[in-house]
Amino acid sequence: MNRSLIITTLVAATLAHGAPVSAQLSINFLDAEPKNGLSNWSFLRNSITTNPDAIKRMRTLPLNQALMSDPVIGLQLNERRGRAVMEEIIKCALAPARQLTYTEAAGTTSVWQGELGLCQHPETEVGDWGATAPTPLCQELITACVMARVNALGMAVPLALRGAPVEVFPPRPVVATERTWRERAGSEDPAEGTLLESFGGPICQVGHECRWAPAYVGKCTSGTVSLAIQAPDRCLTTPIRVCAGIHGCYGPGSPVGYPSTVPYSRFWRGQSGACTGSTLSFPCPTDAAYGTRSSRASIAASENSTWLESTGLPSWRSASFQRASE
């Protein structure tokens, strides 16, 4: 089996320019991959999908703010697991531009943002659940999507979605660098992951990393990878970092006890002064687990960097650059 070792490259700085992601995608992604983080208990025993009256309303009414105020749905959303399932339904069905809210009887307000927009295709048989009752195909897509987002380990694991109709599941042009660990914070459900502090800022905790910014994810299959910052006035002071995996990572100099190692991501290489003629270079790593030579990398730059350049491998693929926290 040909498997890939993925490498993430980080740069400590604000990136001023970026390669735009196509605005024509049917699925409107956020700046990270969708994740499965819904607990199996919420999936199996929640007040929405186990209640016949709630299911009837979900199948006959639009998924909009008025539904959140429906007497039956509103009552079910007072239950924690019902809210967890509703959040995942909204993420599956609606696009990122859509946002629904619900205020519990105790006064706490939940804000749920769309993510995949699977059921916002009025020009197709999928229809637009945000405006009308869900079509049978929309119901099938949402059932499959919510099931795919269940994670019995309480973690937030990135997903790559495939399905039909194909126009709803186009291949994603770029792979986003993950800014969070898969492990959840506390008892949140669905799990959202825990922020990598290296991507935090602008104020940094003394002795801890922060103000790193993801740049792109790339892939190699053989040969040597060479990375450089093109701007000659900034490359000397801008460190860059390569991490194994699509997640960011911490450097080897992180404080004792600072989270730094997880099985799905690790520090690979780093360098300051990665300029043209003095690149950060390394051989495409051997993935010992699978016996292949294949690697991906997500790259980030420091606050002084503007552009990164990769050379030597035609399969190295650039994704959109991201701005760091200001």
N, C-alpha and C positions, 0 to 999 in steps of 0.2 A: 504494500500500500504506500502510495507516495503522499507523505504528510509534510507540512511546512513548519519550520521553526520560525516564529514571528519575532521580529525585533522592533522595538519602539525607540525612536530617537527624540531627544528632548533638547531644548535650547533655553538657557536662562535669560529671557528677555521678551519685550513686546515686539511682535512681528507686524511690520507696517503694511506689508503687501500680502495678497493671497490669491490662490488660483480659485476662481468662483466655481461653486457647485451648480450644476444645471438646475434651472428653475422649472424644467419641464417634467420632472419626475412625477409619476402618479402617486408614489408614496413620498410624503413630505417628511424627511428625517430631521431630527434635531442634531446637535453637534456630538452625538454619541450613538452607539448602536442600541436598538431596543433590547430589553433585558427580560429574562424570566425570573421573577422574584416572588410570585404569589405562593403562599403556603398551601400545602395540600389540604390542611384543615379548613382554610377559608374556601377553597375550591369545592370541597365536598359538603361542607356544613355551613352554608351561609343563608342569610335571610332573603336573598333575591332569587336565586335559581331553584331553591327548594320550596318556594311559596307559589302555588298555582295562580293566585290573584296577581302577584307581582310579575310573573312570567307573562300572563295575558297582556298586561299593560306594556311590558317591554316589547312584545311582538306586534302591538297595534298602534303604538304612539311614537312620534318622532323623539330622537335622542337629543333633547334640548333643555334649556333651563326650566321650561314649564314642567317637564317630566320630574325634575328634582323637587318640585313643589306638589306633585301628585300626592294625595292623602295616603294611598297605599304604598307607593314607592318611598315617600318621605318617612313613613313609619319603619320600613325595613332598613333604611339607611342609618337609623339610630343604633344599629347593631354593627360592631366593629368589622366583622367578617363580611357583612353585606357591603360596607363601604370599600373594603379591599377589592372585592369582585367588581363593583361598579367602576372603580378607578381603572382596572384593567380593561373593562369593556370600552370605556371612553378612550383609552389609549389606542386600542385596536381600531375602533370605528371612526374616530374623528381625526382631522388633520391638526397640526400644531397651532394653527391660528385660532382654533376653537377652544374655549375654556368654559367649564361648568363648575358651579359651586353648590355646596350644601351646608346648611347651618344646623347643627344638632340641637336637640331640646336644651342641652346644657349650655349652649351658646358658642361652642367651638365650630369654626367654619373650615370646611375642607375645600381646597381648590384643585380641580382635576383638569389637566391639559391634554388635548388630543396629541397623538404621536404618529400613527401610521396612516390614518385616513382611508382605511380599507373600504368603508361604506359611505364614501363621499364621491361617487362617480355617477352623477345623474344621467350622463350620456350613455351609460351601459346598463346591462341587466342587473348590475349590483345595486344601482339606485343611490339615493342620498338619505341615509337614516337621520341626518341632522335636520331634514325638512319634512320627511314623510315617514310612514311606518316602514320598518325594514322589510326588504324583499326576501324571499326564501334563500337566494344566493348570499345575500348579506348575512342572514342568520347563520348559514353554514360557515362562512368565513370567520365570523366572530367566535363561534363555538370552537373552531380549530385554533384560532389565535389565542384565546384565553387558555385553552388546554396547553398550548405550547409555552405559555408563560408561567406554568406551575413549576416550583422548585422546592422539593421536599427538604433540602438542606438549609433553607433560609438564606440563600445567597442570591446575588444579582448577577447572572451570567449573560454576556452578550449573545444575541441571537442573529442568525442570518435566515430570513424568511424566504421561502419558495412556495409557489402555488399557482392556481389558475382562478380566474383568467389571467394570462400572462401580462396584460397591460396594467394590472393592479400590482404585480410583483416584478418590476423591472430590476435588472442587476444594478446594484449600487455602484456608482462610478468611483467612489473613494471609500476607504476604511478609516473611520475616525479613531483617534487616540482616546483610550478610556482614561478619564480623570479620576475614577473612583476604584477602590478595591471592591472585590465581589462580596466581601463580608459586610453584613448589614450593621447598622448602628442601633443598638438596643433591640427592641422587639418590634420594629416597624414591619408592617405587612401591607402591601408588598415590599420586599426588600429593595432599597435603592442603592445600596453600596455605601462605602465610607470614603470621603474625600481624601485623595492623596495630598498631603500637606505641601508637597513641592509645587502644586498648582495653585496654592493659596496666595494671598497677598491683598493689598500692598504692604501691610504691616506684618513683619516676620517675627516669630518667636525666637528669642535669642538662642543661637546654636542649632536652630532647625532650618531646613531648606524651605524656600518658597520663591515665588515669582518666576518659576519655570513655565514655559508655554509649549503646548504640543504644536508640531508643525505638520508632519505627514507620516503615513505608514507606507513602507516600501517592501519589496521582496527581491531576493536574489536566489539563484539556483546554483551558481558556481562562480569562480573567479574572485576578484577583490572588489570590495565596496569602498568608494572614496567619497567623503562628504566635505563640503567647504561652504563658507559664507562668502558670497560674492562681493559684498561691499567692503573695499579695502580699508576704509576708515573705521570699520566696526568689527571686523573679523578678529582682530588681535585681542579684544577685550570680551568677546562673547563666547562662553563655554557652550559646547553641545554635548549631548549624551545619547547613547544608544542603549535601549532596554530590550531584552528578549520578551516578546509578547506584545499585544496591542495595548496593554496598559502602560502607564508611566511607571517609574521606579525611583528609588532613593539611591544616592551615591554611596560608595564604600565608607565615606567619612561621616555618615550620619551618627548622631549621639547614641550611646549605649541604651538599649531599651526602645529606641525609636523603631517603629515598624519598618522593616527593610526587605524581608524575604517572604515570598509566597510562591507556591509551586507553579503559578501561571505567569510570573513575571520576575525578571532579575536584571540587575545592572550588567551591561555587556562591555561598553567602551565609553570613554569620555575624553574631551580635549578642549583646552582653551587655545585660541589662536589658530583655528582651523580655517586657514585662508587658501586661496588658489596657489598651488605650489607647495603648500604645507598642509595637506588635507588630513582629516581623520580617516585613516585607511585600515581595513582589516579583512582577512579572508572570509568568504561566505562560510558561516559556521556549520559544522557537522552536527546534525541532530542525532545524538547518540540513541535516543529512545526509538527512533524510526529507521536509523541507518541511512538517511539521505542527507544531501547537502542542499538545504533550502532555508531561506531566512527572510523575515520581514522586519521592517523597522519603522517606528513612528518618531518623527524628529521635531524637536522644539528648540527655540532660540531665546537668548537673554534679551533684556530690555533694550539693548543697543543694536540688535540685529534687524535686518530688513529682508534678507532673502537667502535661501539655502540652495546649494547646487549639489547634485549627486552625479557621479561619473563612473564609467567603466562597466555598467551593467544595463543593457537595454530593458531588462525586466523590472528595473527599479521604477516604481510607479509613484508619482507625486499626488498627494491629496491636497485639500484646501488648507492653507495656512490659517492659524488662529491667533487672535489677539490675546495677550496675557491680561491679567487683572490690572487695572490702573488704580 
